[in-house]
């Protein structure tokens, strides 16, 4: 059975980059009738916050990305240390004591000599007495996994055939000097013990995947099918890394972005298939194919979410929004007509409030100097209430006959006088909803 996972760190709010990973893993699991695990990477006690755990669950629930079970890495530390002991017994795990400054000097020296900046494994040559001396002087060292220096190969679900020379990669640190187990080890142990069959993540993890494959094999696990999606850029190809904090899912929700608009875009962005607005999750699941995605950096423009959101909103029946319209204070007698008029003229649901304020309180008239006399004359011809769908046509016909104006010169000044805006709903439909008219 297919098993996938989403493994966020609760050190901040999840953003569109995280979502891409979560969604792809979710869709693969659901398409095959498999299991989707939410795995909280909270092995860093200093940076992990329970408030962020709650927030990421809330964000995923808002999107409808339901999980089958939750795992907490902070509750699995014993399993990680057991795996570390196993690697030590196999001679694949060793303690190293270099300071960051010493490592930096080694890297610079290697680069100056035209060599790849790879850890030189100096710690392997230390005697037990030398290790004891380092521990006494510097405290516990880091623990590195000893890579077999051969080629690591796999068929990637997005990138195709990958081959990495392990000799060009530093032996990865799996446990820090303070004892904190790092993601690389924790993830391997979890994927193996939880039976994860497919892993989708960003292309910045390719080298990490190579080292993890060797760790999985060393621990006797089954290597999952890996796929590395492209990284997102801004609309001009600029890096999004510094802006992702402003593209959190909760910020997008606060701006009025609809869940299915966001999911529809992210489920196709970067693939060979066009973005298609979907209205339910089943359609997204059915149409997803990881093999259709490319490796090139993928441009993401938050502005693309709003037309999709507007289309979703416009398609809603009155019954779906009746509660929100009632909450604005729209009289029940006008509520359904208000929605019929406004649904095509809003981008997000919060836009309704401004339109209702205009209908209820009227708008400050916008009247160009050359139209002052015309508007005064026209307002004198405005029929008495009640107004209905025929009132605008009857009124403008009378104004045309008396003033001789027609076309844009007739309609635009009247729209701006009544609504303060040059654009908006059909005036024949809007006029009956105007409870206050300030123009005289």
Secondary structure, DSSP 4 states (H G I P E B T S, - for coil): --EEEE---SSS--BHHHHHHHHHHHHHHHHTT-EEEEEE----TTT--HHHHHHHHHHHHHHT---SEEEEGGG-HHHHHHHHHHHHHTT-EEEE---HHHHHHHHHHHHHTT-------GGGG--HHHHHHHHHHH-S-EEEE----SEEEEEETTTEEEEEEGGGSPPPEEE-TT-PBPHHHHHHHHHHHTT--EEEEEGGGHHHHHHHHHHHHHTT-PPPEEEEEPPEE-TTS-B-TTTGGGSBHHHHHHTT--HHHHHHHHTTTTBSSPP---SSHHHHHHT--GGGB-SS-EE--TTHHHHHHHHHHHT--HHHHHHHHHHHT--HHHHHHHHHHHGGG-SSTTHHHHHHHHHHH-------GGGHHHHHHHHHTPPPSPP-TTHHHHHHHHHHHHH---HHHHHHHHHHHHHS-SS-S-HHHHGGG-S-----
